[in-house]
Amino acid sequence: IRAIREISHDITGTRRVRLSNGREMSALDIQQAYLERVERFVESNQDADEQAKHVVTEWRNVLEALASDPFSLGRQLDWVAKYQLIETYRAKHELPLAHPRVAMLDLAYHDVTRRRGLYYLLERQGRMQRILDDEEIALAKDEPPAGTRAALRGRFIRQAKARRRDYTVDWVHLKLNDQAQRTVLCKDPFRSEDERVDKLIASM
């Protein structure tokens, strides 16, 4: 927890933190290590699609920009956009970081109301790069990614609702809230088929 706090207060990404194994790495070092593993996996996997390759390329581009000029990512990274917005406002009005108007701006950035949220204002001005359009987001609310635990979870929820059964779900548990309190633990995020879940659905 301490390492997460230390990383969250370092906008350069270079502050080194001690890991559980005793090694010290910066946030950028950690991301680079993860990226290299994912790159090796994608390169060795014949089934890797263009989307996976695109994600890896974008990841590398962002890490390189973070290492050289983080503020060049104002259109891509939320925290950079917000930082630039607040710092520009503070400089214009000569306000300290602790000023209530700065706190209001901070909150307004995250307002999810499209007409009031400052993120959406930046988006309307063409200052934010989007990955998905509104139609793709709307579809994702009802259609989880195929080949994932989310698809398995979604199928369980649809069946429970259709059969008017009380249920509880979280990231890894699917549970029928009946007398037997039957629960299936789904640890693998890339498993979309599970006969234990099929049996749970069949028992509804």
Secondary structure by P-SEA (a helix, b strand, c coil): caaaaaaaacccccbbbbccccccccaaaaaaaaaaaaaaaaaacccccaaaaaaaaaaaaaaaaaaccccccccccaaaaaaaaaaaaaaaaccccccaaaaaaaaaaacccccccaaaaaaaaccccccccaaaaaaaacccccccaaaaaaaaaaaaaaacccccccccccccccccbbbbbbccccccccaaaaaaaaac
